[in-house]
Amino acid sequence: VDFDALFIPDYADRVGMIAPQLAYYGIEELPLLGINGWNSPDLLRVAGAFVEGAIFVDGFFAYS
């Protein structure tokens, strides 16, 4: 693969289907980047090791 990372702007349910497919096609060492929709325990339950080390952004409000 000729790029440094893969940005997947989708939600946890779809990322849970995409990440294992990437590994199936030999794209395992590529860092995955995502959006706040990844902030779900379901993603870890479904994709587990396939999203290990992934980075996603999310909002934070200290006074919430």
Residue pairs with C-beta under 8 A, 6 or more apart in sequence:
1 27
1 30
3 30
4 30
4 31
5 30
5 31
5 32
5 33
6 22
6 27
6 30
6 31
6 32
6 33
7 33
7 34
8 14
8 15
8 18
8 32
8 33
8 34
9 34
9 35
10 18
10 34
10 35
10 37
11 35
11 37
11 38
11 40
12 37
12 38
12 39
12 40
12 42
12 43
12 46
13 42
13 46
15 32
15 34
15 37
15 38
15 43
15 47
15 51
16 42
16 43
16 46
16 47
17 46
19 32
19 47
19 50
19 51
19 54
20 47
20 50
22 28
22 30
22 32
22 50
23 50
31 53
31 54
31 55
32 51
32 53
32 54
32 55
33 54
33 55
33 56
34 54
34 55
34 56
34 57
35 56
35 57
36 56
36 57
36 58
36 59
37 56
38 51
38 54
38 56
39 56
39 58
43 51
44 51
